[in-house]
Amino acid sequence: MFFCLTVGFLPLVGALVKIQLIDYKKYQSMAIEQQTRDTVITPKRGVIYDRNMKEIAVSATAETVFISPAEMETEEDARTVAKILSETLELEYDDVLKKTENKKSYYQVIKKKIDIEAATKLREQIKEHGVKGIHLAEDTKRYYPYGSFASQVIGFCGDDNTGLFGIEMKYENVLKGMPGRVIAAKNARGTDMSFQYEEYHDAQNGQNLVLTIDETIQQVLENHLRTAVIDGKIENRGAGIVYNIKTGEILAMATYGDFDLNAPFEITDPEAIKRIEEASEDERKTVRSNELQASWRNKFISDAYEPGSVFKILTVAMGYEEGVVNENSSFNCPGGLRVADRTIHCWKREGHGNVSLSQALEKSCNCALMNIAARIGNEKFYNYCEGFGLLDKTGVDLIGEASGYFFNEKDFKNPKNKVSLAVASFGQTFKVTPMQIVCAVGAVVNDGKLMKPHLVKEIVDDNGIVIKKNEAEIVRQIISEKTSDFINASIEETVATGTGKNARVSGYRIGGKTGTSEKVDEYTAEEGKKYIASFFGVAPMEDPEIAILVMLDTPRGIYLEGSQLAAPVAGKVFGEILPYLGFEPTYTADELVGAEVTMPNLIGGTGEGVNKLLSTNRNYSSFTIKTVGDGKVCTDQLPAEGSKIPKNSTIVVYMGGKAEGEQVEMPNVIGMTPESANKVLTNAGLYMKANGAVSERSSAVGATKQQYPEGTKLNKGTVVSVEFYDIAGVSEGISR
């Protein structure tokens, strides 16, 4: 009997050994899963601020709805649950009902991140019907207060609050925080036991980011970029940046078209919708995906392009630094040069004649640039390009940065490769990203110091305590301050009298260079030639600090060149942000039109007091005063206090009585010079706010756009914006 019992128990002992010792962890895990319910507590994702602590990405309170089919006792319960959820949350009844079928499950997600209003309504329905098995868990939802603001920079999150794009993705580990947990014991029926059997682990909220982006400057850049893309009929979007060359801080970065960060998977662009609808049923999904990817793509860091004439700044800087050219150098431009086995033309086929080194930039002469590059030589030219960072990524703190496509080092450095050197001298036959160009040219005007660009200024906690701060980082010194000073003087002249005239801003010294490059690799007989129009600008030239680069890809309108399309955009942006940043204007004698002043309050002052105020203040001394009435005290004025008007305006002072609500018609000033337009508007009882090329008196400067159509009824004294464009001497050429 003992032997039989021993033999009989051996399999049982073996099974116990296997269960309790060998498979211990497996059964322990199964037991814990059966006896407890583990609920994850989502942490609050960190806030993203602009540099002035304005919230541009926040986490709003939300709730996730899930069901526990194991708690539903009958099929009628399941159908009631499905009805409540489908009606309250606007879901398909059959889809919800299907999730109730797994009777062993305690966790089936129905809908994530519903707002508080929907959650309140759902709780009311649960209480009214007395149903079991519907649960709501606290959650957070990413919200972007400014909609499409800086969309390709900020990026967005998925349903699980994980960053999928832009800053949200790059700084995922900083923003996401640490999830918490609630571990609750369950009884034999699978329902939660009392709270003393719970274990609670707090969630740790994510840290916050303070960007270098300035919300005001970003809005200015986006507004003008949007207008340029629409008016210029830009086929392949446009991009721009406002960059502090001294610190490497990016104050604004934009690509248009953009998308709504709160609905990143929705396509709203009419042209994109049309392309999707025109695609076949089999291709529609792919086309839609491509359109989404295109709207998300940050053109400024991800798209390589031929920089064109903007690159000429670098070539001249190389030659000056190497001593192969100087202030006294001159070049003859016959309209083209014979290089190896071919003739490479200047954009001006009839030639520029003799030009100085400074004029080589001012007139954007290809022949002069080819001569300079030949003196530099292949090897040194390549090494300088490497020093300027054109062969590597800039290291900007964003996902998806490209590095461009430069020449093969061995082939380019061959002294016999004269053709590649010649065309590279004026920015053709290789590609770089706009980010690489703005850093490289920014280094030239920043005393030769190449800075590392960055978008995150600080990482802070919820109490505002700085955890980490990104300081200005000098990558390397490339050229001397002497070379930088010469380039700065040359590009200032380029804006003053050369191809960059349309970037001028009254009261400010602006430097810059236009660029127009041909997209040779995209040429087709059906579509013809395609171009990229660009402009690099920097200000104030007394001490360069703020740089702007605008790039417009494939214009299909009347104008094609950077001088015609991109330079005016930069000028408008400079005109708004320089005063905002605290740079005071200083007007020259020639800047009579366009010099603006804010109208003071004259009401309540005596005639003597008004005259004294206007005559002794240099901002108002150029006003022409028209007095109406013979009273002793000013009772009204035109224009009103706070209006921005030209310094040489005629103002009306009412000494007794009020300005009547008289209306006047908007005249047509298109094509007029600034002086003529100002005179016509003044005679009509209106005031002109002049934008664009208004700093010189020239018959070539004409109004291209007025704020109101001809014949529009306006109150007398209204300030009207008029845009001016210089049509003479601004071409930098689009020939190869």
Secondary structure by P-SEA (a helix, b strand, c coil): caaaaaaaaaaaaaaaaaacccaaaaaaaaaaaaabbbbbbbcccbbbbccccccccccccbbbbbbcccccccaaaaaaaaaaaaaaacccaaaaaaaacccccccccccccccaaaaaaaaaaaaaaccccbbbbbbbbbbbcccccccccccccccccccccccccccccccccbbbbbbbbbcccccccccccbbbbbbbbbbbbbccccaaaaaaaaaaaaaaaaaacccccccccccccccccccbbbbccccccccccccccaaaaaaaaaccccaaaaaaaaaaaaaaccccccccccccccaaaaaaaaaaaaccccccbbbbbccccccccbbbbcccccccccccaaaaaaaccaaaaaaaaaaacaaaaaaaaaaaccccccccccccccccccccccccccccaaaaaaaacccccbbbcaaaaaaaaaaaacccbbbbbbccccccccccccccccccccccccccaaaaaaaaaaaaaaaacccccccccccccccbbbbbbbccccccccccbbbbbbbbbbcccccccbbbbbbbccccccccccccccaaaaaaaaacccccccbbbbbcccccccccccccccccccaaaaaaaaaaccccccccccccccccccccccccccccccccbbbbbbcccccccbbbbbbbcccccaaaaaaaaaaacbbbbcccccccccccbbbcccccccccccccbbbbbbbbbbcccccccccc
